[in-house]
Amino acid sequence: MGMMKKKWLECCTCGDVRYPCECRDDILAIFWGELVIGTGSPCEKSLTGVTRLTSGPTINKAWNDFDCFLTVLSENLITAFPPDCTETDLNILNKRVVFCKKQTNETNPYRDDSLLRIGDYYAAVYNATDDTFLGVYYGYEVCCINETPENAATSHLAWVKLSNVVMGAATYNMYWYNVTTANEYGNCGLEPPF
């Protein structure tokens, strides 16, 4: 059975221990963004070409060493100025989005730890070419297949949706979708748009 969770993990008060969903991307993982609020500019683009990066920011990190994180490069504009769309500044055209998962009680100065419990996902956004920190966004949904309190090995992350992530003038829902896991165990009804 798949479980979708919003914002807070469900906790049992009877002493039952729940294993949090794994935080692991598979080799075929795909990423995309869905425009939620746009400016109407013909230069804005849908985020179908989101690329996984091999490393994340090295300073201004909104996560701690034992937290899980995964960084993507998102080209949110084709170019910035209509009608000719002639912007060349990569920090205007692109953002680095870090999918983060809090895994310890250690605090962090770049996020609001009063809004996060262990196991919560959130998005941290940075300029594309440097480590300039732009913001943290806390809304999320997760599809974790066969999560059980008895066996952590049955916890399979199919996808994470980070809600209302601001990049430049537009707001997106960002998706991390584990293709292999979703194909093998289920996807809670979410199919990739391409």
C-alpha positions as CSV (number, residue, x, y, z in Angstrom):
1,M,0.0,0.0,0.0
2,G,1.4,3.4,-0.9
3,M,1.3,6.3,1.5
4,M,1.2,10.0,0.6
5,K,2.1,12.4,3.4
6,K,1.8,16.1,3.6
7,K,4.0,18.3,5.7
8,W,4.2,16.3,8.9
9,L,5.0,12.6,9.3
10,E,2.2,10.7,11.0
11,C,3.4,9.6,14.5
12,C,1.9,6.9,16.7
13,T,1.7,7.6,20.4
14,C,1.5,4.0,21.4
15,G,5.3,3.3,21.2
16,D,5.1,2.0,17.6
17,V,8.3,2.9,15.7
18,R,7.8,4.0,12.1
19,Y,10.8,3.9,9.7
20,P,11.1,7.0,7.6
21,C,11.1,6.6,3.9
22,E,14.5,6.0,2.3
23,C,16.1,9.1,0.8
24,R,17.7,7.6,-2.3
25,D,17.4,8.4,-6.0
26,D,17.7,5.7,-8.5
27,I,19.8,5.8,-11.6
28,L,16.8,6.7,-13.8
29,A,15.5,9.4,-11.5
30,I,13.9,12.3,-13.3
31,F,13.1,15.9,-12.2
32,W,10.7,18.5,-13.4
33,G,8.8,21.6,-12.4
34,E,5.2,22.5,-12.8
35,L,4.4,26.3,-13.1
36,V,2.1,27.4,-10.3
37,I,2.2,31.2,-10.6
38,G,3.8,32.8,-13.6
39,T,4.3,36.3,-14.9
40,G,2.9,35.6,-18.4
41,S,6.3,36.4,-19.9
42,P,6.9,34.5,-23.1
43,C,10.4,33.9,-21.8
44,E,9.3,31.7,-18.9
45,K,9.6,28.0,-19.6
46,S,8.2,24.8,-18.1
47,L,10.8,22.9,-16.2
48,T,11.2,19.7,-18.2
49,G,14.9,19.9,-18.5
50,V,15.8,19.8,-14.9
51,T,19.3,18.2,-14.4
52,R,20.8,16.4,-11.4
53,L,24.0,17.9,-10.2
54,T,26.8,15.9,-8.7
55,S,27.3,18.3,-5.9
56,G,25.4,21.0,-4.0
57,P,26.4,24.3,-2.5
58,T,29.4,24.2,-0.3
59,I,28.6,27.3,1.8
60,N,25.2,28.7,3.0
61,K,23.9,25.1,3.2
62,A,20.4,24.8,4.5
63,W,21.0,21.2,5.6
64,N,23.4,19.4,8.0
65,D,26.0,16.8,7.3
66,F,23.7,13.9,8.3
67,D,20.7,15.2,6.4
68,C,19.8,13.8,3.0
69,F,20.1,16.2,0.0
70,L,20.0,16.1,-3.8
71,T,20.8,19.1,-6.0
72,V,19.3,19.9,-9.4
73,L,19.8,22.7,-11.9
74,S,16.6,24.2,-13.1
75,E,16.5,26.5,-16.1
76,N,13.4,28.5,-15.3
77,L,13.7,31.1,-18.1
78,I,14.6,30.7,-21.7
79,T,16.0,34.2,-21.5
80,A,14.7,37.1,-19.4
81,F,13.6,40.1,-21.5
82,P,10.7,39.9,-23.9
83,P,10.1,40.3,-26.8
84,D,13.6,39.3,-27.8
85,C,14.5,37.4,-24.6
86,T,18.1,38.6,-24.5
87,E,19.2,38.1,-20.8
88,T,22.6,36.3,-20.5
89,D,23.0,36.3,-16.7
90,L,23.0,32.6,-15.7
91,N,21.8,33.5,-12.2
92,I,18.6,35.0,-13.6
93,L,18.0,32.2,-16.1
94,N,18.8,29.3,-13.8
95,K,18.5,28.3,-10.1
96,R,19.9,25.4,-8.1
97,V,17.2,23.6,-6.1
98,V,18.2,21.3,-3.3
99,F,15.7,18.6,-2.3
100,C,16.5,18.3,1.4
101,K,15.3,15.8,4.1
102,K,15.9,16.6,7.8
103,Q,17.3,13.5,9.4
104,T,18.6,14.7,12.8
105,N,17.5,17.2,15.5
106,E,20.6,19.3,14.8
107,T,19.4,22.9,13.9
108,N,20.5,24.9,10.9
109,P,20.6,28.8,10.6
110,Y,19.3,28.7,7.0
111,R,16.0,27.0,7.7
112,D,13.2,27.3,10.3
113,D,13.6,24.2,12.4
114,S,10.4,25.0,14.3
115,L,8.6,24.0,11.0
116,L,10.5,20.7,10.5
117,R,10.4,17.3,12.1
118,I,12.8,14.5,11.4
119,G,11.8,13.0,8.1
120,D,10.4,16.2,6.6
121,Y,11.4,17.3,3.1
122,Y,11.9,20.9,2.1
123,A,13.5,22.9,-0.8
124,A,16.5,25.2,-0.6
125,V,17.1,27.5,-3.6
126,Y,20.4,29.1,-4.7
127,N,21.7,31.0,-7.6
128,A,22.9,28.8,-10.4
129,T,26.6,29.8,-10.5
130,D,27.5,30.5,-6.9
131,D,26.3,29.6,-3.3
132,T,24.1,32.7,-2.9
133,F,21.2,31.4,-0.7
134,L,17.7,32.6,-2.0
135,G,15.2,30.8,0.3
136,V,13.7,27.7,1.8
137,Y,10.2,26.3,1.0
138,Y,8.6,23.8,3.4
139,G,5.5,22.4,1.7
140,Y,5.8,18.8,0.3
141,E,4.2,15.6,-0.5
142,V,5.9,12.2,-0.6
143,C,4.9,8.8,-2.1
144,C,6.6,6.1,0.0
145,I,5.6,2.6,-1.0
146,N,5.1,-0.2,1.6
147,E,6.3,1.9,4.5
148,T,6.0,-0.3,7.6
149,P,7.0,-0.1,11.3
150,E,8.5,-3.6,11.2
151,N,11.0,-3.4,8.4
152,A,12.9,-0.4,7.0
153,A,13.8,-2.4,3.9
154,T,10.2,-2.2,2.7
155,S,10.4,1.6,2.6
156,H,10.6,2.7,-1.1
157,L,10.7,6.4,-2.1
158,A,8.7,6.7,-5.4
159,W,8.6,10.5,-5.5
160,V,8.8,13.8,-3.6
161,K,6.8,17.0,-4.6
162,L,8.1,20.3,-3.2
163,S,5.3,22.9,-3.3
164,N,5.4,26.6,-4.2
165,V,9.1,26.9,-4.8
166,V,10.0,30.5,-5.9
167,M,12.5,30.8,-8.7
168,G,12.9,34.4,-10.0
169,A,9.5,35.8,-10.7
170,A,7.7,32.5,-11.0
171,T,6.6,29.8,-8.5
172,Y,6.8,26.1,-9.3
173,N,6.0,22.7,-7.8
174,M,9.2,20.7,-8.1
175,Y,9.3,16.9,-8.6
176,W,11.9,14.2,-7.9
177,Y,10.6,10.9,-9.4
178,N,12.4,7.6,-8.9
179,V,11.4,5.8,-12.1
180,T,12.7,2.3,-11.1
181,T,11.1,2.4,-7.7
182,A,7.8,3.7,-9.1
183,N,7.7,1.0,-11.8
184,E,8.5,-1.7,-9.3
185,Y,6.4,-0.8,-6.3
186,G,3.9,1.9,-7.5
187,N,3.6,5.6,-7.9
188,C,0.6,6.7,-5.8
189,G,-1.1,7.6,-9.0
190,L,1.4,10.2,-10.2
191,E,2.9,9.7,-13.7
192,P,5.7,11.8,-15.2
193,P,4.4,14.4,-17.6
194,F,6.8,13.4,-20.4
